[in-house]
């Protein structure tokens, strides 16, 4: 895999603050297909990441181990005619997060096994995250930063030991000050931007821990630090990037050879904000819910067209089937959505946090989705309905750049999000 692409991004940043990479954080096949189609057209690699909760040695919430995920992504890449060397895999928040209720010894052993499973299967971008308290850590005190760094170094040593003989050496990401994965749980007016002194401290103690473990070579491959640049999103809000608030961070990272920033939860930022993030050395832009939200929007638009075209007895009822799946198993949204019954119902369908993304693998949802696509593939969709529910796609259909098929409409909706990221990463 062309891990040198990541090296080129860092070099470009250090030579002029230009160039970045989009980190696609989704396992949905259509999201991955859209990302890979863009990679084929651009000739650049695509970076796909999975988290420790999503993919681990016990299956994660996707049911996939690292080996399974590698095979899954590889199959989609082949279908898209994307060369294997143009697919980069990253592991996000690799550490004891999944097992933080367990005593440290057991949680860390499982974390070691997790990291090694990722590296053995060819993941090349490894975010080490041991920031959380474990079961026997003092609950009344903040986790000691040196202890967190030592645990991260333990994971780095495990990764180094697991390197394939002919594989690429892992590139590492450190740091943990990030928004809540998948978006904030309450409406926020602002978030605290990471202080430059805190980043300096993170780098210093982590470097010391690496060197204490004899990981000098591994430290040279630490390429990025995760910080909070002041971006966030939730059910019904987006906090836009404000360059003036991150000025201290920008000035600091310019003094650090070989290091850039990684920005999490960049979903729904305007394209100019994304470009400014890249220009300010946030060279790795992670995005997930904005992509699956675009997929959901497109699927709902198709469902509304289906309602207009077919009698109730023949419809897929996708929107209703998805709602029932979320009600049957509320664990993926009930801690994130709040309010009255009506407000909860609205959030399940339309929240920017898009907790609905966890329910696409449900067998009944999959069956309804397949029926929706089949129902609407019999003949071209009427222009009048496209004008009502997919006007942007209609324009491209009329100019001949987009097919009038349900899947093409969905992929195009996802690619419009990725287009903003491409714009940002080019400059």
N, C-alpha and C positions, 0 to 999 in steps of 0.2 A: 504494500500500500504506500502511496506517495506521501509519507509523513514529512518529506522535505517541504511540502506545501506550507505546513505550519511554520517551519523555520523561515521560509520566505516572507510570511506575514510579519513575523517579529522583526526581521531585518528591515523590511519596508517601513515599519513603524519607527524604528530607531534611526532610519536615514531621512525621514521626512514626514512621519506621522500620517502615512497614507496606506490604505489597504486593510481589509479585514476579512473575517469569515463568519458566515452564518452557521450556527449550531442548531440543527433541526432536532427538536426534542419531542418526538412522537413515534409511536409504533403503528399508526394506522396505515394500511397499505396504500390508500389513495394519497395521503399526505406524502409518503415516501416516494410514490410514483411521480407526483408533481415535482418534488425536489430533484429527482433523478433526471426527469425530462429536461429541466433547466440546466442541469450539469452537462448533459449530452450536448445541448445547444451551445453552452459557453465554453466547453472544453476544460472546465475547472473541476477539481474534486468536490464532492459533497461530504459534509461532516454530519453524521447521524449519531446522536447520543441516547443512551439509556441510563436510568437512575438505579440506585441500589434497591429501591422499592419495586421498581418496574420489572427488572431482570436480575435474578441472583441465582445462587447454586440450588435454591429450593424452589425456584420457579417464579417468584415475585407475583405481582398481581396480574401480569400478562400470561402466567403459566410457562414462561420461557426462561431457560438457563442461558448463560452467555453463549454457549455453543448453539443453542436453538436460535438465538437472535441473530447470530452471524449468518447462519444458513438462511434464515427468513429474509434478512436484508439482501443477502447475495442473490436470492431467487428474484426479488423485485428488480435488482440492478440488471440481471440478465434479461429480464423481460423488457426493460427499458433500453437495452443495448448499451449500458454503461460499463466501461472497462473496470475490472476488479480493482486496479490500482488507483482508480478515481473515487473509491469509496473509503472514507476514513471513519473509523468507529471510535467513539469516546464514551467513557464511563463517568457519570456525574454523581457527586456526593458519595463516593465509595468509602465506606467506613462502617461504623457500628450503629448508624441511625435506625436500622430495622430492628436491632436488638438492644436498644438503649435501656430497656427495663431489666436486662439481665446483668449479673455481676461482670465486672470488667474483664476478668480472665476469659470467660466463655464468649463474651461479646467480641472481644478482640480476636480470638481464634477464628470465629466465624467471619470476621472482617478480613483477616489474612486469607482465608480460603476464598472469599469473594473476590478480592483483588487479584489473586493468582489465577482464578478461573477466567477473569476478564482478560488478563495479559496473555495467558496461554492461548486464548482463542483469537488473538490478533488485534485487540483493542489497542490503539496507539496513543490516545489522549486520555490521561488518567487524572481525574480530580480527586485528591485525597482530602477527606473531611472527617476529622475526629473531634469536632468541636462540641459534641453533645455530652452531657453527663451520663454516666452509666449507673447500673443498679446500685453499686456500693460506693459511689462517689458521694461526698457530703452534700446533702440536698440544701443545706442552708448557706452555702458559699458558691460564688461563681466558679466555674471550672478554671483551674489554673492554666494559664496560657502555655507555660512550659510543659505541663503534662499533655495538653492537647498536641503540642508540637512533637513530643516524644512518641505519642501514639501514631501521628502521621508518618514519622520516620520509620516506625515499625512496619507500617503498611508499604512504604516505599521500598524497604529492604525486601519485603515479600514479593513485590512486583519485580524487582531486579532479579531475584532468584528464579522467577517464573518465565523470564524472557525466552521466547523460542530461539533455537539455535540460528535460524535463518530469518527471523523476524526483525522488524524495526525496533530500535530502542524506544521505550515509552517516553513521551513528553508529558511533563507533570504540570498540574494546576494546583495551587494551594490557596488558602483563605476560605472564609466561610460566612462572611457578613453579607447575607443575601436576603431578599424578600422571602416571604413564605411561599414555598413551591405552589404554583398554580394560582397565585394571587392572594391579596389580603382578604381576611375574613370579615372585616368591617370597613365602612367608608373612612378613608383617611384624607386629610387635607395636606399632609406633607410627611416626609420620612427623613430621618437623620442621615445625612451623607457621611460616609466613613471619614474619619479624621486622618490626615496624612501621617501623624505620629503613630496612630494605631496600625496603619499598614506597615510602617517602618519596623515597628515592634514585631509584627507577625513575621516579616521577612527575616529579621535578625534571629529570633528564637527558633524558627523552623530551619534556617541554614545551620545554626549551631547543632540542632538535633540531628540533621542529616550527616554533618561532618563527624559527630560523635559516633555515629553508626558506621563510619567509613564509606559513606555514600557520596563522595566527592563528585564522581562522574554523574550520578543521578541528579545532584544539585545543579550541575551545568545544564541539565535538560528541563529544569523548572522554567516554564515560559510565561506563566500568567498568574495573577493574583486576583481572586474574587473580592470585590468590594461593593458597597452600595453607592451608586452614583446619584441616587435621588429619583429613580424611576420605580413606578409601581402601578398596579392595576387591581381592580376588584370587581364586584358584581356590576357596578354602574358608574365607575370612574376610572380615569387614567391620569396618573401624575406624570406630566411631561418633563423631559430632561431640561434642566436649567444649567447651562454651562458655567454661569458665574458661581453657582453653589459648589461646583466640583473643581474650581480653579486650583485649589490647594493640592488636590489629588493629581491633577494633570501636571503641575509643576514638579511634584515629587517623583512621579514615575519616569519623567524625562531624565532623572539623575540615576536611574537604575539600569545598568547594562543588561540586555537580554530579557527584560521583563516588560510585559504589557498587562492591561487589565482585561478581565472577563466580566461581562455584564449579564446578570440574570434578569428574568422578567422584563424583557424589553418589548413584550407584546403590546400592540396597539399604539406604539409611538409613531408619530408622523415621520415620513421618510426623511425630511430635513433634520429632524431630531436624531434619527438613527445615523445619518451621515455625520452629524456633529459629534456624536458619541465615538465613532470611528476616528475622526480627526483628533479627538481628545484622548486617543490611545486605548479606548475600550474596543480592542481589536476583535474580540470574540463576542458575538451577539447571540444570546440564546433565545429561542422562540419556540413555543409549543401551543398553548391554548389559542393563540390568534390563528394558528393554522387549522386546528380542529374546529374552531368556531366558524371559520370560513367554510369548512366542509359541511358543518351543521346548517349554516345559513343556506347553502346551495341545496342541500337535501330537503330542507323545509320548503324552499321555493318550488322544488319539483313536486313535493307532496301537495302543495296548494294548487299547482297546475293539474295534478292528477284529480283532485277534488272537482275541478271545473270540467274535466273531460269524461270522467267515468262515473257510473252509478255506484252507490255506497257498497253494494255487494261485491264489486270487482276491485275495489281500492286496496292498497297496501296498508292504509291507516298508520303509516310510519310514525307520525307525530304522537299519536295515542299509544302505540306499542312502546315507543321509547319512554313515554311518561310512566306507563305501567311497570316497565323494567326498573325504573328509578324508585318507584314506590315499593316494589317488592324487596329491593335491597338498597336501603338508604345510606349505607355506611360511607359511600363515596361523596355524599353531599350534605348530610345532616349537620356536620360540624362546621360547614362553610356557609350555609345559607340560613338566614334568620328572618323572622317576621311572621305575619299572619298567614293563614292557609293560602290566601290569594297571592300574597307576595312570594311565598315559597314556590307555588305553581309557576309563577312568572319566571323566577330565577332558574328553576329546573329547565325551562325552555330557552331562556334568552340571556342568562348571565354571561358576562364577559369572562368569568372564571371558567366557564364551560366544563362543569363537572360532568356533563352528559358524555364527555369523551370516554369515560370509563365504561360506558354501557354499550358501545358499538359491538364488542365481541359477543354480547348476549345472543344466544341462539335465536330467540324470537325476533330480536331487533335485526339480526342478520337476515332472517327470512323475509321480514317486511321490506328491508332495504333492497334485497334482490328482486322482490316482486315489484317494487316501485320502478326500478330500472327496466325490468322486463316490460311492464305496462306502458312505459313512455318511450320504448325503443321500437315500437311497431311501425310508427310513422314519424316524420319530422314534427317537432313541437310547433304549434301555431304561433305565428309572429305576434299576434295580439297578446297571447299569454306571456311570451318572452318579453314583450314590451312592458308588461305589468310587473313581472316577477324577476326578470333577469335582463334589464335594459343594457347593462354594460356588455354582457355576452351577446346580446342581439346585435349590437353594433359590429362586433367582430365576426359574427356569423354573416352579416350582410356584406361585409368587405371581403369575405372569403378566407379569413385567417383562422376560423374556428368551425368545427363540425357542429351540426345541430343534433347532438346526441346527449342523453343525460350525463354519461360519464364525462364527456368533454366539458360540459357546463361546470361540473363539480371541480374538475382539475383546473379549469381556468380560474375559478373563484379562489382556489388555494394559491395558484401561481401569481395572482395579483398581489397577495401578501408578500410572497417571496421576491417579487419584483422590487418592492421597496427596500428589502434587505440587500439585494444585488446592487441597487443604486447606492446604498450607503457604503457597502464594502468596496466598491470601485474607487471611492474617493476618500 
